[in-house]
Amino acid sequence: RILGRLLITMVGIWLAATLVGGISVAGFGTVLLAALILGLVNVFVRPVFVILTLPLTVITLGLFLLVINAILLALVALLLPGMVVAGFWAAFLGSIIISVFSWAAGSILREREY
């Protein structure tokens, strides 16, 4: 199950790098490390961001979560030398692509389990 999520995240990152001009990854190893780091950031850092920005998230009806996802993707790029995210809008679009792909792939895989 964890390997499946990792693979889904890897493909999402690869799709974002392919579709968004401001995102680039050096190769397979970088995509693998980016997926691992993004998973760790989502587990440990994202909850803190969500709690700290809860009033803003409520006011924007949850749309601020997209900004949080973009910030976390940019953070992964800062931590990983082989990954580049050139600006907020690249991170924003990339995080949307990764999120939508992860949601769709996760939904398909969950349906097959039943």
SULGI-V15482 format. One line per field, one symbol per residue. ss: DSSP state (H for helix, E for strand, L for the rest). phi: phi as a letter, one per 20 degrees, with the letter a starting at -180 (. if undefined). psi: psi as a letter, one per 40 degrees, with the letter a starting at -180 (. if undefined). A space follows every 10 residues. Layout:
ss->???
phi->???
psi->???
This chain:
ss->LHHHHHHHHH HHHHHHHHHL LLEEELLHHH HHHHHHHHHH HHHHLHHHHH HHLHHHHHHL LLLHHHHHHH HHHHHHHHHL LLEEELLHHH HHHHHHHHHH HHHHHHHHHH HHHL
phi->.fffffffff ffffffffed fedbcfrfff ffffffffff fffdeggfff ffdggffffe lnffffffff ffffffffed geccceofff ffffffffff ffffffffff fffe
psi->dddddddddd dddddddddh dehiidaddd dddddddddd dddddddddd ddedddddde fededddddd dddddddddh dehhhgiddd dddddddddd dddddddddd ddd.
